C-alpha cells in the first residue's frame, strides 16, 4: 500500500514523495529526523543517565517499570507506555514537525486532494502524479 506524503514548508514550494508502507515512513523518520522510539526499563535509563535519571523518567519507571522514549531532531520526550503515540504516529509527527503542513494520503486520497488543495500543493501533487503514474493507475 503506497502512502503519498506531501510536505508543505513555511516558505518554499511543497514537495511530494511516497512510501511503500508505514514501515518505510518510520525508516525515513529515522534517517532524516534522527527518530528514536523505544521502550526502556530501569537498566536502559541507568545505562544512558547513570545515577542522574531525570525525574520524569524515574517517576514513570518507578510506577510502571517501563517508559516509552520518543526522540527526533534533538527533542526527546518520555511517556507512560500506554499513553505514548504509536510508532507510526510518532514518526509522522517527526517528519512534519517543522513544516507548515504535512499530509499522509492513500493513492485515492491523493487523487481527490489534487482537485481541492491549495494551488501550490495542487501543482506539486499533479507533477508528482504525472511523473509517477504507475502508482496512480492508467486514468490518473
C-alpha positions in Angstrom: 0.0 0.0 0.0 1.7 3.2 -1.1 1.4 6.3 1.0 1.8 9.7 -0.6 3.5 12.3 1.6 3.0 16.0 0.9 5.4 18.3 2.8 4.4 21.9 2.8 7.2 24.1 4.3 6.6 27.5 5.7 8.2 29.4 2.8 9.3 27.1 0.0 7.3 25.1 -2.5 5.7 21.8 -1.4 7.4 18.5 -2.0 5.8 15.2 -2.6 7.2 11.7 -2.1 5.9 8.2 -1.5 6.5 5.5 1.0 5.8 1.8 0.2 4.2 1.3 3.6 4.2 2.5 7.2 7.5 0.9 8.0 9.1 2.9 5.2 7.7 6.1 6.8 9.3 5.0 10.1 12.6 4.3 8.3 12.6 7.7 6.7 11.9 9.4 10.0 14.9 7.6 11.5 17.1 8.6 8.6 16.0 12.2 8.1 14.8 13.3 11.5 17.0 11.1 13.7 13.8 9.5 15.0 14.1 7.2 18.0 11.2 5.1 19.5 12.0 2.6 22.2 10.5 1.2 25.4 13.1 1.4 28.2 13.3 -0.3 31.6 15.4 1.0 34.5 18.5 -0.7 33.1 18.3 1.3 29.9 17.8 4.5 31.8 20.8 3.8 34.1 22.9 3.0 31.0 22.1 6.4 29.5 21.8 8.6 32.5 23.9 6.9 35.2 22.8 7.9 38.7 21.1 11.1 37.5 18.0 9.8 35.8 15.6 12.8 35.1 12.6 12.9 37.4 10.1 12.4 34.6 11.7 9.1 33.6 12.2 8.0 37.2 8.6 8.7 38.2 7.2 6.6 35.3 9.8 3.8 35.8 9.1 3.6 39.5 5.3 3.2 38.9 5.2 1.3 35.6 8.7 -0.4 35.3 8.9 0.8 31.7 8.8 4.1 29.9 8.5 4.9 26.2 11.2 7.2 24.9 10.5 9.1 21.7 13.0 11.5 20.1 13.6 13.4 16.9 15.7 16.3 15.8 17.2 16.8 19.3 13.9 16.7 21.1 13.4 13.8 23.5 10.2 13.0 25.5 9.2 10.1 27.7 5.7 8.8 28.2 3.9 6.0 30.1 3.8 3.2 27.5 0.0 3.2 27.4 -0.1 7.0 26.8 2.5 7.1 24.1 1.6 7.6 20.4 2.1 4.6 18.2 5.4 4.4 16.4 3.9 5.3 13.1 2.0 8.3 14.6 5.2 9.5 16.3 7.2 9.0 13.1 4.6 11.1 11.1 4.9 13.8 13.8 8.7 13.8 13.5 8.5 14.1 9.7 6.0 17.0 9.9 7.3 18.8 13.0 9.0 21.8 11.2 6.5 22.1 8.3 3.5 24.3 7.8 1.5 21.2 6.9 2.3 17.5 6.2 -0.2 15.1 4.6 -0.1 11.3 4.6 -2.5 10.1 2.0 -3.5 6.9 0.2 -3.3 7.0 -3.5 -7.1 7.5 -3.8 -7.0 10.3 -1.2 -4.1 12.0 -3.1 -6.1 11.9 -6.4 -9.0 13.5 -4.6 -6.8 16.0 -2.7 -5.2 17.1 -6.0 -8.6 18.5 -7.0 -9.2 20.6 -3.9 -5.8 21.5 -2.5 -4.2 25.0 -2.4 -2.7 26.0 -5.7 0.9 25.4 -4.8 0.1 21.9 -3.4 -2.0 21.1 -6.5 0.9 22.0 -8.8 3.4 19.8 -6.8 1.0 16.9 -6.4 -0.1 17.0 -10.1 3.5 17.0 -11.2 4.2 14.0 -8.8 1.2 12.1 -10.2 2.3 12.7 -13.8 5.9 11.6 -13.0 4.7 8.5 -11.0 1.6 7.5 -13.0 2.3 3.8 -12.2 1.3 4.5 -8.6 -2.0 6.1 -9.6 -3.2 3.8 -12.4 -3.8 4.5 -16.0 -6.5 7.1 -15.6 -4.5 9.3 -13.3 
